[in-house]
Amino acid sequence: MGESILFTIIAWACGAIFIGLGIYSIRKKTPMHFWAGTTVKSNEITNIRAYNKANGIMWITYGSTFVLAGVFSLLNIAIGTMILMIAGIAGSLLLALVYNRIYNKYKA
């Protein structure tokens, strides 16, 4: 039981970081960037508010999978681990695809 509680705390901490990033993105006045070391200029985006909201929803959804993994790990650590692995591996690839779609939708 101690392992599942530790796993849950770690998963929830990771989820909180991603959800916090999503909230930050929604509240940000300038365009949110995705790739490390890059910036998105305001003149690149047609609707900054909608662009940031879409980014925020993407990050909040991703963070929610970590919260879900934590909840399931309290019931069965194997299920929580599988959800976390899927979120970490497939989710990372999906994030890049979703972000590119958001960027292309709102680029000037």
C-alpha positions, -999 to +999 in steps of 0.1 A: +000+000+000+029+023+007+042+020-029+008+030-043+006+060-021+041+071-031+032+065-067+000+085-064+018+114-048+044+115-076+017+111-103-004+139-088+027+162-085+034+157-122-002+162-131-003+194-110+027+207-129+011+201-163-023+215-151-005+245-137+012+250-171-022+248-187-037+275-164-006+296-170-011+293-207-048+303-206-039+334-185-009+344-206-013+376-227+014+367-252+015+335-272+025+304-253+054+284-268+057+246-268+092+237-279+121+244-255+142+273-266+117+287-290+093+316-288+061+323-307+058+360-317+025+378-314+025+386-351+026+348-359-008+341-343-042+354-355-061+350-322-037+349-292-065+343-266-079+313-285-045+300-292-035+301-256-068+286-245-063+257-269-028+252-255-041+254-219-068+228-226-041+206-241-019+208-211-048+204-186-060+173-204-025+158-204-021+166-167-054+150-159-041+117-172-015+118-145-041+125-119-062+096-132-031+074-131-027+083-094-063+075-086-062+041-104-029+033-086-047+035-053-070+007-065-044-013-085-008-001-089-004-021-121-032-002-138-019+031-126+015+023-139+001+014-173-019+046-175+012+066-165+034+048-191+009+054-219+005+090-208+043+095-207+052+078-240+022+080-263+010+112-246+043+130-254+039+122-291+003+132-290+012+165-274+035+174-303+008+164-329-019+184-311+003+214-306+013+215-343-024+213-351-032+242-328-003+263-342-013+257-378-049+266-369-040+300-354-009+310-374-011+342-394 
